[in-house]
Amino acid sequence: MSTAYAQQMAKYNREAVLSAPPARLLTMLYDRLLLDLGRAEVAQQEQNWAAASENLVHAQAIIAELSASLNTEAWDGADQLVALYTFASNTMIEANIRRDAAKTRDCITVLEPLRQSWHEAAASLPVQMAAAPSSGGNLGIG
């Protein structure tokens, strides 16, 4: 891939993220989270510890963003979601420290149904709600 092409793709991806409505941004984060975890699991199985660590650390950053953007006052279930994010983050740390692909798989098992649910919820939103601009960086989750 040429450098110019790679730069154009990076610009396109950056603009797609910056212009994404909140529901789409949320699903994009979950998609990347599960991609990172899948890559980490494969890297752990191949004993490529540097790649596994890089993907797990990025997945933790996504979990931190999801947790920070959660409006715990707007939804009764928010505390349980925060607890799940805390579990996932702690499990990713263990997976990284112990080089344990089973721990990474545990995160995938817990988070994949959430990813699917957020995709279904986003798809069910009326077009005008799905395209509403975000306010103050909060994803408006919950």
MARBA-3410 file (N, C-alpha, C, O; in Angstrom, 1 decimal):
142
0.9,-1.2,0.0,0.0,0.0,0.0,0.9,1.2,0.0,1.8,1.3,0.8 ~ 0.6,2.2,-0.9,1.4,3.4,-1.0,1.2,4.3,0.2,0.1,4.2,0.9 ~ 2.1,5.2,0.5,2.0,6.1,1.6,0.9,7.1,1.4,0.2,7.4,2.3 ~ 0.7,7.5,0.2,-0.4,8.5,-0.1,-1.7,7.8,0.1,-2.6,8.4,0.7 ~ -1.8,6.6,-0.3,-3.1,5.8,-0.1,-3.4,5.7,1.4,-4.5,5.8,1.8
-2.3,5.3,2.1,-2.5,5.1,3.6,-2.9,6.4,4.3,-3.7,6.4,5.2 ~ -2.3,7.5,3.8,-2.7,8.8,4.4,-4.1,9.1,4.1,-4.8,9.7,4.9 ~ -4.5,8.9,2.9,-5.9,9.1,2.5,-6.9,8.3,3.3,-7.9,8.8,3.8 ~ -6.6,7.0,3.5,-7.4,6.1,4.3,-7.5,6.6,5.8,-8.5,6.6,6.4 ~ -6.4,7.0,6.3,-6.3,7.5,7.7,-7.2,8.8,7.8,-7.9,8.9,8.8
-7.1,9.7,6.8,-7.9,10.9,6.8,-9.4,10.5,6.7,-10.2,11.1,7.5 ~ -9.7,9.6,5.8,-11.1,9.2,5.7,-11.7,8.6,7.0,-12.8,8.9,7.4 ~ -10.9,7.7,7.6,-11.3,7.1,8.9,-11.5,8.1,10.0,-12.4,8.1,10.8 ~ -10.6,9.1,10.1,-10.6,10.1,11.1,-11.9,10.9,10.9,-12.6,11.2,11.9 ~ -12.2,11.3,9.6,-13.4,12.1,9.4,-14.7,11.3,9.6,-15.7,11.9,10.1
-14.6,10.0,9.4,-15.8,9.2,9.6,-16.1,9.1,11.1,-17.3,9.2,11.5 ~ -15.1,9.0,11.9,-15.3,9.0,13.4,-15.7,10.4,13.9,-16.7,10.4,14.7 ~ -15.1,11.4,13.4,-15.5,12.8,13.9,-16.9,13.2,13.5,-17.5,14.0,14.2 ~ -17.4,12.6,12.4,-18.8,13.0,12.0,-19.8,12.0,12.3,-21.0,12.2,12.0 ~ -19.4,10.9,13.0,-20.4,9.9,13.4,-21.4,10.3,14.4,-21.0,11.0,15.4
-22.6,10.0,14.3,-23.6,10.3,15.3,-23.3,9.4,16.5,-22.6,8.4,16.4 ~ -23.8,9.8,17.7,-23.5,9.0,19.0,-23.7,7.5,18.9,-22.9,6.7,19.3 ~ -24.9,7.1,18.3,-25.2,5.7,18.3,-24.2,5.0,17.4,-23.8,3.9,17.7 ~ -23.8,5.6,16.3,-22.8,4.9,15.4,-21.4,4.9,16.0,-20.7,3.9,15.9 ~ -21.1,6.0,16.7,-19.8,6.0,17.4,-19.7,4.9,18.5,-18.7,4.3,18.6
-20.8,4.7,19.2,-20.8,3.6,20.2,-20.6,2.3,19.5,-19.8,1.5,20.0 ~ -21.3,2.0,18.4,-21.1,0.7,17.8,-19.7,0.6,17.2,-19.1,-0.5,17.2 ~ -19.1,1.7,16.7,-17.8,1.6,16.2,-16.8,1.3,17.3,-15.9,0.5,17.1 ~ -17.0,1.9,18.5,-16.1,1.6,19.6,-16.2,0.1,20.0,-15.2,-0.6,20.2 ~ -17.4,-0.4,20.1,-17.6,-1.9,20.4,-17.0,-2.8,19.3,-16.4,-3.8,19.6
-17.2,-2.4,18.1,-16.6,-3.2,17.0,-15.0,-3.2,17.1,-14.4,-4.3,17.0 ~ -14.4,-2.1,17.4,-13.0,-2.0,17.5,-12.5,-2.8,18.8,-11.5,-3.4,18.8 ~ -13.3,-2.6,19.9,-13.0,-3.4,21.1,-12.9,-4.9,20.9,-12.0,-5.5,21.3 ~ -13.9,-5.4,20.2,-13.9,-6.8,19.9,-12.9,-7.2,18.9,-12.3,-8.3,19.0 ~ -12.6,-6.3,18.0,-11.5,-6.6,17.0,-10.1,-6.7,17.8,-9.4,-7.6,17.6
-9.9,-5.7,18.7,-8.7,-5.7,19.5,-8.6,-7.0,20.3,-7.5,-7.6,20.4 ~ -9.7,-7.4,21.0,-9.7,-8.6,21.8,-9.4,-9.9,21.0,-8.7,-10.8,21.4 ~ -10.0,-9.9,19.8,-9.8,-11.1,18.9,-8.3,-11.2,18.5,-7.7,-12.2,18.4 ~ -7.8,-10.0,18.1,-6.4,-10.0,17.7,-5.5,-10.3,18.9,-4.5,-11.1,18.7 ~ -5.8,-9.9,20.1,-5.0,-10.2,21.2,-5.0,-11.7,21.5,-4.0,-12.3,21.8
-6.2,-12.3,21.4,-6.3,-13.7,21.6,-5.5,-14.5,20.6,-4.8,-15.5,21.0 ~ -5.5,-14.2,19.4,-4.7,-14.9,18.4,-3.2,-14.7,18.7,-2.5,-15.6,18.6 ~ -2.8,-13.4,19.0,-1.4,-13.2,19.3,-1.0,-14.0,20.5,0.1,-14.5,20.5 ~ -1.8,-14.1,21.5,-1.5,-14.9,22.7,-1.3,-16.3,22.3,-0.4,-17.0,22.8 ~ -2.2,-16.8,21.5,-2.1,-18.2,21.1,-0.8,-18.5,20.3,-0.2,-19.6,20.3
-0.3,-17.5,19.6,0.9,-17.5,18.8,2.1,-17.1,19.6,3.2,-17.1,19.1 ~ 1.9,-16.8,20.9,2.9,-16.3,21.8,3.6,-15.1,21.2,4.8,-14.9,21.4 ~ 2.9,-14.2,20.6,3.4,-12.9,20.1,2.9,-11.9,21.2,1.9,-11.2,21.1 ~ 3.7,-11.9,22.3,3.3,-11.1,23.4,3.3,-9.6,23.2,2.4,-8.9,23.8 ~ 4.1,-9.1,22.4,4.1,-7.6,22.1,2.7,-7.3,21.4,2.1,-6.3,21.8
2.3,-8.0,20.4,1.1,-7.7,19.7,-0.1,-7.9,20.6,-1.1,-7.2,20.6 ~ -0.1,-9.0,21.4,-1.1,-9.2,22.4,-1.3,-8.1,23.4,-2.4,-7.6,23.6 ~ -0.2,-7.6,23.9,-0.2,-6.5,24.9,-0.7,-5.3,24.2,-1.5,-4.6,24.8 ~ -0.3,-4.9,23.0,-0.7,-3.7,22.3,-2.2,-3.7,22.1,-2.9,-2.7,22.4 ~ -2.8,-4.9,21.7,-4.2,-5.0,21.5,-5.0,-4.9,22.8,-6.1,-4.3,22.9
-4.5,-5.6,23.8,-5.2,-5.5,25.1,-5.2,-4.1,25.7,-6.2,-3.7,26.3 ~ -4.1,-3.4,25.6,-4.0,-2.1,26.1,-4.9,-1.2,25.4,-5.6,-0.3,26.0 ~ -5.0,-1.3,24.1,-6.0,-0.5,23.3,-7.4,-0.9,23.7,-8.2,0.0,23.8 ~ -7.7,-2.1,23.9,-9.0,-2.5,24.3,-9.4,-1.9,25.7,-10.5,-1.5,25.9 ~ -8.4,-1.9,26.6,-8.6,-1.2,27.9,-8.9,0.2,27.7,-9.8,0.8,28.5
-8.3,0.9,26.8,-8.5,2.3,26.6,-10.0,2.5,26.1,-10.6,3.5,26.4 ~ -10.4,1.6,25.2,-11.8,1.7,24.8,-12.8,1.5,25.9,-13.8,2.3,26.0 ~ -12.5,0.5,26.7,-13.4,0.3,27.9,-13.4,1.5,28.8,-14.4,1.9,29.3 ~ -12.2,2.1,29.0,-12.2,3.3,29.8,-13.0,4.5,29.2,-13.7,5.2,30.0 ~ -13.0,4.6,27.9,-13.8,5.6,27.2,-15.3,5.3,27.4,-16.1,6.2,27.7
-15.6,4.1,27.2,-17.0,3.7,27.3,-17.5,3.9,28.8,-18.6,4.4,29.0 ~ -16.7,3.6,29.7,-17.1,3.8,31.1,-17.2,5.3,31.5,-18.1,5.7,32.1 ~ -16.2,6.1,31.0,-16.2,7.5,31.3,-17.4,8.2,30.6,-17.9,9.2,31.1 ~ -17.9,7.7,29.5,-19.0,8.4,28.8,-20.3,8.0,29.3,-21.4,8.5,28.8 ~ -20.4,7.0,30.1,-21.7,6.5,30.6,-22.3,7.4,31.6,-21.7,7.8,32.6
-23.5,7.8,31.3,-24.3,8.7,32.1,-25.0,7.9,33.2,-26.1,7.4,32.9 ~ -24.5,7.7,34.3,-25.0,6.9,35.4,-26.3,7.4,36.0,-27.0,6.6,36.6 ~ -26.6,8.7,35.8,-27.8,9.2,36.4,-29.0,9.1,35.5,-30.1,9.3,35.9 ~ -28.8,8.7,34.2,-29.9,8.7,33.2,-30.5,7.3,33.1,-31.5,7.1,32.4 ~ -29.9,6.3,33.7,-30.3,4.9,33.5,-30.1,4.1,34.7,-29.0,4.1,35.3
-31.1,3.3,35.2,-31.0,2.5,36.4,-29.9,1.4,36.2,-29.3,1.0,37.2 ~ -29.7,0.9,35.0,-28.8,-0.2,34.8,-27.4,0.2,34.6,-26.5,-0.6,34.4 ~ -27.1,1.5,34.7,-25.7,2.0,34.4,-24.7,1.5,35.4,-23.6,1.2,35.0 ~ -25.1,1.3,36.7,-24.1,0.8,37.7,-23.7,-0.6,37.3,-22.5,-1.0,37.5 ~ -24.6,-1.4,36.8,-24.3,-2.8,36.4,-23.3,-2.8,35.2,-22.4,-3.6,35.1
-23.6,-1.8,34.3,-22.7,-1.7,33.1,-21.3,-1.3,33.5,-20.3,-1.8,33.0 ~ -21.2,-0.3,34.5,-19.9,0.1,35.0,-19.2,-1.1,35.6,-18.0,-1.3,35.4 ~ -19.9,-1.9,36.4,-19.3,-3.1,37.0,-18.8,-4.1,35.9,-17.7,-4.7,36.1 ~ -19.6,-4.2,34.9,-19.1,-5.1,33.8,-17.9,-4.6,33.1,-16.9,-5.3,32.8 ~ -17.8,-3.2,32.9,-16.7,-2.6,32.3,-15.5,-2.8,33.2,-14.3,-3.0,32.8
-15.7,-2.7,34.5,-14.6,-2.8,35.5,-14.1,-4.3,35.5,-12.9,-4.5,35.5 ~ -15.0,-5.2,35.4,-14.6,-6.6,35.3,-13.8,-6.9,34.1,-12.7,-7.5,34.1 ~ -14.3,-6.3,32.9,-13.6,-6.6,31.7,-12.2,-5.9,31.7,-11.2,-6.6,31.3 ~ -12.1,-4.7,32.2,-10.8,-4.1,32.3,-9.8,-4.8,33.2,-8.6,-5.1,32.8 ~ -10.3,-5.3,34.3,-9.4,-6.0,35.2,-9.0,-7.4,34.6,-7.9,-7.8,34.8
-9.9,-8.0,33.9,-9.6,-9.3,33.3,-8.6,-9.1,32.1,-7.8,-9.9,31.9 ~ -8.7,-8.0,31.4,-7.7,-7.7,30.3,-6.3,-7.5,30.9,-5.3,-7.9,30.4 ~ -6.3,-6.8,32.1,-5.0,-6.6,32.7,-4.4,-8.0,33.1,-3.2,-8.2,32.9 ~ -5.2,-8.8,33.7,-4.8,-10.2,34.1,-4.3,-11.0,32.8,-3.3,-11.6,32.8 ~ -5.1,-10.9,31.8,-4.8,-11.6,30.5,-3.4,-11.1,30.0,-2.7,-11.9,29.5
-3.2,-9.9,30.1,-1.9,-9.3,29.7,-0.7,-9.7,30.5,0.3,-10.2,30.1 ~ -0.9,-9.6,31.8,0.2,-9.9,32.8,0.5,-11.4,32.8,1.7,-11.8,32.8 ~ -0.6,-12.2,32.8,-0.4,-13.7,32.8,-0.2,-14.3,31.5,0.0,-15.5,31.4 ~ -0.4,-13.5,30.4,-0.3,-14.0,29.1,-1.3,-15.2,28.9,-1.0,-16.3,28.4 ~ -2.5,-14.9,29.3,-3.6,-15.9,29.4,-4.7,-15.6,28.3,-5.5,-14.8,28.5
-4.7,-16.4,27.3,-5.7,-16.3,26.2,-7.1,-16.6,26.7,-8.0,-16.1,26.2 ~ -7.2,-17.5,27.7,-8.5,-17.8,28.2,-9.2,-16.6,28.9,-10.4,-16.4,28.8 ~ -8.4,-15.8,29.5,-8.9,-14.5,30.1,-9.4,-13.6,29.0,-10.4,-12.9,29.2 ~ -8.6,-13.5,28.0,-9.0,-12.7,26.8,-10.3,-13.2,26.2,-11.2,-12.4,25.9 ~ -10.4,-14.5,26.1,-11.7,-15.2,25.6,-12.8,-14.8,26.6,-14.0,-14.6,26.1
-12.6,-14.8,27.9,-13.7,-14.4,28.8,-14.2,-13.1,28.5,-15.4,-12.8,28.6 ~ -13.3,-12.1,28.2,-13.8,-10.8,27.9,-14.6,-10.8,26.6,-15.7,-10.1,26.5 ~ -14.2,-11.5,25.6,-14.9,-11.6,24.4,-16.3,-12.2,24.6,-17.3,-11.7,24.1 ~ -16.4,-13.2,25.4,-17.6,-13.9,25.7,-18.6,-12.9,26.4,-19.8,-13.0,26.2 ~ -18.1,-12.1,27.3,-19.0,-11.2,28.0,-19.3,-10.0,27.2,-20.5,-9.5,27.2
-18.4,-9.5,26.4,-18.7,-8.2,25.6,-19.3,-8.4,24.3,-20.0,-7.5,23.8 ~ -19.2,-9.5,23.6,-19.8,-9.7,22.3,-21.3,-9.6,22.3,-21.8,-8.9,21.4 ~ -22.0,-10.1,23.3,-23.5,-9.9,23.3,-23.8,-8.4,23.5,-24.9,-7.9,23.0 ~ -23.0,-7.7,24.3,-23.3,-6.2,24.4,-23.1,-5.5,23.1,-23.9,-4.7,22.7 ~ -22.0,-5.9,22.4,-21.8,-5.3,21.0,-23.0,-5.5,20.1,-23.5,-4.6,19.5
-23.5,-6.7,20.1,-24.6,-7.1,19.3,-25.9,-6.3,19.7,-26.6,-5.8,18.9 ~ -26.1,-6.2,21.0,-27.2,-5.4,21.5,-27.2,-4.0,21.2,-28.2,-3.4,20.8 ~ -26.0,-3.4,21.3,-25.9,-2.0,20.9,-26.1,-1.8,19.4,-26.7,-0.8,19.0 ~ -25.6,-2.7,18.6,-25.9,-2.6,17.1,-27.4,-2.7,16.9,-28.0,-1.9,16.1 ~ -28.1,-3.6,17.5,-29.5,-3.7,17.4,-30.3,-2.5,17.9,-31.2,-2.0,17.2
-29.8,-1.9,19.0,-30.5,-0.7,19.5,-30.2,0.5,18.5,-31.2,1.2,18.3 ~ -29.0,0.6,18.0,-28.7,1.7,17.1,-29.6,1.6,15.8,-30.0,2.6,15.3 ~ -29.7,0.3,15.4,-30.5,0.1,14.1,-32.0,0.4,14.3,-32.7,0.7,13.4 ~ -32.5,0.3,15.6,-33.9,0.5,15.8,-34.2,2.0,16.0,-35.4,2.4,16.1 ~ -33.2,2.9,16.2,-33.4,4.3,16.4,-34.0,4.9,15.1,-33.6,4.6,14.0
-34.9,5.9,15.3,-35.3,6.7,14.1,-34.1,7.4,13.5,-33.2,7.7,14.2 ~ -34.1,7.6,12.2,-33.0,8.2,11.5,-32.6,9.6,12.2,-31.4,9.8,12.4 ~ -33.5,10.4,12.5,-33.2,11.7,13.1,-32.5,11.6,14.5,-31.7,12.4,14.8 ~ -32.9,10.6,15.3,-32.3,10.4,16.6,-30.9,9.8,16.4,-29.9,10.2,17.1 ~ -30.7,8.9,15.5,-29.4,8.3,15.3,-28.4,9.3,14.7,-27.2,9.2,15.0
-28.9,10.3,14.1,-28.0,11.3,13.5,-27.8,12.6,14.4,-27.1,13.5,14.0 ~ -28.5,12.6,15.5,-28.4,13.8,16.4,-27.0,14.0,16.9,-26.3,13.0,17.2 ~ -26.5,15.3,16.9,-25.1,15.5,17.3,-24.9,15.2,18.8,-25.9,15.3,19.6 ~ -23.7,14.8,19.1,-23.4,14.5,20.5,-23.2,15.8,21.3,-22.9,16.8,20.7 ~ -23.5,15.7,22.6,-23.3,16.9,23.4,-22.2,16.7,24.4,-22.3,15.8,25.2
-21.2,17.5,24.4,-20.2,17.6,25.3,-19.3,16.3,25.5,-18.8,16.1,26.5 ~ -19.2,15.5,24.4,-18.4,14.3,24.4,-19.1,13.1,25.1,-18.5,12.0,25.0 ~ -20.2,13.3,25.8,-20.9,12.2,26.4,-21.6,11.4,25.3,-22.4,12.0,24.5 ~ -21.4,10.1,25.3,-22.1,9.3,24.3,-23.6,9.2,24.5,-24.3,8.7,23.7 ~ -24.0,9.7,25.7,-25.4,9.6,26.0,-25.9,8.3,26.2,-27.1,8.0,26.1
-25.0,7.4,26.6,-25.4,6.0,26.9,-26.2,6.0,28.1,-25.8,6.5,29.2 ~ -27.4,5.4,28.1,-28.2,5.3,29.2,-29.0,6.5,29.5,-29.7,6.6,30.4
END
